[in-house]
Amino acid sequence: MTVMNTVQDWEEVPLFDGEEAEAEFWMQSHLSPRLMEDSVTSDSRSTESVTITLRMDPRMLGRLKRLAKSRYLNYQSMIKQWISERLEKEPGQVRRSAD
């Protein structure tokens, strides 16, 4: 019988080189009940947001708004989505957290 590794914190989950490496990890690991519960219940940390000020060229903002409108999106939501997607592509241990 194989002994399963219990993941107690998301920091224990490595960044994977591909689907095979991820599948291998999860064949040998499972989430702790506490971590699983925390992942499916919402708390103030996951819904909290911070207001920032970002200065940009008015023409750029106009283009962003037109592009977002053509996609039936709010331009601020689209910008947040783009930033999130870009952060996922960055190397290193970039994790969503309550920092």
Phi, psi and omega per residue, in radians:
M1 nan 2.317 -3.133
T2 -1.430 2.343 3.086
V3 -1.466 2.191 -3.132
M4 -1.507 2.452 3.037
N5 -1.434 2.282 3.116
T6 -1.691 2.074 3.118
V7 -1.441 2.036 -3.104
Q8 -1.664 -0.363 -3.065
D9 -2.579 2.530 -3.118
W10 -1.065 -0.414 3.111
E11 -1.136 -0.335 3.127
E12 -1.361 -0.242 -3.137
V13 -1.513 2.069 -3.090
P14 -1.328 2.911 2.951
L15 -1.399 2.318 -3.030
F16 -1.735 2.570 3.091
D17 -1.362 -0.344 -3.128
G18 -3.082 3.136 -3.099
E19 -1.122 -0.613 3.139
E20 -1.101 -0.765 3.131
A21 -1.134 -0.686 3.121
E22 -1.163 -0.754 3.118
A23 -1.064 -0.737 3.130
E24 -1.079 -0.764 3.124
F25 -1.049 -0.838 -3.072
W26 -1.304 -0.300 3.022
M27 -1.246 -0.407 -3.101
Q28 -1.898 -0.025 -3.036
S29 -2.389 2.722 3.010
H30 -2.558 2.793 -3.135
L31 -1.377 2.510 3.037
S32 -1.168 2.653 3.112
P33 -0.969 -0.671 3.128
R34 -1.120 -0.779 -3.127
L35 -1.159 -0.681 3.113
M36 -1.125 -0.771 3.124
E37 -1.088 -0.775 3.121
D38 -1.086 -0.542 -3.099
S39 -1.302 -0.492 -3.088
V40 -1.731 -0.247 3.086
T41 -1.745 2.458 3.129
S42 -1.558 2.516 3.066
D43 -2.308 3.089 -3.069
S44 -1.121 -0.507 -3.131
R45 -1.145 -0.670 -3.055
S46 -1.399 -0.338 -3.109
T47 -1.855 -0.093 -3.113
E48 -1.334 2.474 3.042
S49 -2.355 2.819 -3.101
V50 -2.098 2.382 3.093
T51 -1.473 2.308 3.082
I52 -2.190 2.868 3.042
T53 -1.978 2.260 -3.128
L54 -2.248 2.081 3.126
R55 -1.603 2.361 3.092
M56 -2.632 2.817 3.117
D57 -1.014 2.328 -3.133
P58 -1.009 -0.584 3.119
R59 -1.177 -0.668 3.101
M60 -1.123 -0.758 3.122
L61 -1.085 -0.709 3.097
G62 -1.061 -0.776 3.103
R63 -1.079 -0.754 3.120
L64 -1.057 -0.765 -3.134
K65 -1.134 -0.723 3.123
R66 -1.146 -0.736 3.126
L67 -1.102 -0.793 3.126
A68 -1.089 -0.735 3.129
K69 -1.079 -0.697 -3.141
S70 -1.158 -0.376 3.115
R71 -1.767 0.124 -3.133
Y72 1.028 0.701 3.137
L73 -2.106 2.749 2.935
N74 -1.342 2.346 -3.051
Y75 -1.096 -0.588 3.124
Q76 -1.192 -0.682 3.095
S77 -1.120 -0.691 3.129
M78 -1.118 -0.742 3.113
I79 -1.084 -0.771 3.119
K80 -1.079 -0.695 3.115
Q81 -1.093 -0.786 3.130
W82 -1.066 -0.757 3.138
I83 -1.112 -0.766 3.123
S84 -1.054 -0.790 3.129
E85 -1.084 -0.715 3.136
R86 -1.150 -0.712 3.117
L87 -1.096 -0.614 3.112
E88 -1.131 -0.482 -3.126
K89 -1.466 -0.273 -3.105
E90 -1.234 2.459 3.097
P91 -1.247 2.807 3.091
G92 1.754 -3.059 -3.058
Q93 -1.590 1.070 3.091
V94 -1.430 2.030 -3.094
R95 -2.221 2.643 3.000
R96 -1.305 2.232 -3.135
S97 -2.627 3.134 -3.140
A98 -1.669 0.539 -3.125
D99 -1.081 nan nan
